[in-house]
Amino acid sequence: MMTYFKKILAFLGSIIIVSIIGAIIDTIFSNGLLTGIIVIVAAVVLFFFSSRAGDKAREITTGLKKKEYKYIRTNLEEGRTKILRLQKIMNQNKNLYSFQERNKTLQLTKRIYGIVKENPKRFYETEDFFFSHLDSLVELTEKYAFLERQPVKDKKIYQTLSDTRTLLNDLSRVIEKDLFQLLKRDVNSLDFELEVAKNSISRQKQKMEGETRHDSN
C-alpha cells in the first residue's frame, strides 16, 4: 500500500514540476493545446524514469528484484494481518495460555515479523514460519476459542481443548526455534567479529609487550 502511495506522490510531483515547465513554454508559444500535450508527455516520461530510479535504489538497498520485493511485501502484509488476529484472540481468551506464555508467543511472532520487515531478504530464512507455523497457530487458536465459548461441553470437547492447548504450547516452541534459526546468521557474524577483535587485541598486546622489553633493554 505504501509503495503505491509513494508512486502516486511521485506522479503528482512530476505533474507539478512539468506544469511549471509548461507555464514557461506557454508563455513562449502561447498555445494551450501544445502546452497541454507537452505537459502530459513530459509528466509520463519523468514519472517513468523516477519510478525506474526508485526501483533501482530499492534493489541496491534490499538486494531484491522488484518482483521478489513485491512478493515478500505481500507475504509480510498477510503475516501482519494474521498476527493482529492472533493478538485479538489471545486478548479475548485469557485462559488460552498463562499470561507469560501468551505474551511470549505473541512477542515471538512479532519479533520474527519485525526482523524480516526491516530486512526483507531474510524472508527466505523463515518461510516455514510465514507459510506454515503462523497459519497453524492462528487457526488452532481461533478454533480453540470457538469451542471454549460454547455453553455446553462434553468429555470429548474437554479432551479436544486440552489436546489443543498442548499442541499450541508445542507450536510456541517451534516458533521459538524459527526465531533462533533467523538469529543464527547474526550470532555467527558476531562470533566472527569477536574472533577478529580478539586476534587484533592479542597482536596489539604482543606488540606492546615487545616494545616494553625493547625499551627495558
C-alpha positions, 0 to 999 in steps of 0.5 A, spaced: 500 500 500 505 504 501 509 503 495 503 505 491 502 511 495 509 513 494 508 512 486 502 516 486 506 522 490 511 521 485 506 522 479 503 528 482 510 531 483 512 530 476 505 533 474 507 539 478 514 540 476 512 539 468 506 544 469 511 549 471 515 547 465 509 548 461 507 555 464 514 557 461 513 554 454 506 557 454 508 563 455 513 562 449 508 559 444 502 561 447 498 555 445 494 551 450 493 545 446 501 544 445 502 546 452 497 541 454 500 535 450 507 537 452 505 537 459 502 530 459 508 527 455 513 530 459 509 528 466 509 520 463 516 520 461 519 523 468 514 519 472 517 513 468 524 514 469 523 516 477 519 510 478 525 506 474 530 510 479 526 508 485 526 501 483 533 501 482 535 504 489 530 499 492 534 493 489 541 496 491 538 497 498 534 490 499 538 486 494 531 484 491 528 484 484 522 488 484 518 482 483 521 478 489 520 485 493 513 485 491 512 478 493 515 478 500 511 485 501 505 481 500 507 475 504 509 480 510 502 484 509 498 477 510 503 475 516 501 482 519 494 481 518 494 474 521 498 476 527 493 482 529 488 476 529 492 472 533 493 478 538 485 479 538 484 472 540 489 471 545 486 478 548 479 475 548 481 468 551 485 469 557 485 462 559 488 460 552 495 460 555 498 463 562 499 470 561 507 469 560 506 464 555 501 468 551 505 474 551 511 470 549 508 467 543 505 473 541 512 477 542 515 471 538 511 472 532 512 479 532 519 479 533 520 474 527 515 479 523 519 485 525 526 482 523 524 480 516 520 487 515 526 491 516 530 486 512 526 483 507 531 478 504 531 474 510 524 472 508 527 466 505 530 464 512 523 463 515 518 461 510 516 455 514 514 460 519 510 465 514 507 459 510 506 454 515 507 455 523 503 462 523 497 459 519 497 453 524 497 457 530 492 462 528 487 457 526 488 452 532 487 458 536 481 461 533 478 454 533 480 453 540 476 459 542 470 457 538 469 451 542 471 454 549 465 459 548 460 454 547 455 453 553 455 446 553 461 441 553 462 434 553 468 429 555 470 429 548 470 437 547 474 437 554 479 432 551 479 436 544 481 443 548 486 440 552 489 436 546 489 443 543 492 447 548 498 442 548 499 442 541 499 450 541 504 450 547 508 445 542 507 450 536 510 456 541 516 452 541 517 451 534 516 458 533 521 459 538 526 455 534 524 459 527 526 465 531 533 462 533 534 459 526 533 467 523 538 469 529 543 464 527 546 468 521 547 474 526 550 470 532 555 467 527 557 474 524 558 476 531 562 470 533 566 472 527 567 479 529 569 477 536 574 472 533 577 478 529 577 483 535 580 478 539 586 476 534 587 484 533 587 485 541 592 479 542 597 482 536 596 489 539 598 486 546 604 482 543 606 488 540 606 492 546 609 487 550 615 487 545 616 494 545 616 494 553 622 489 553 625 493 547 625 499 551 627 495 558 633 493 554 
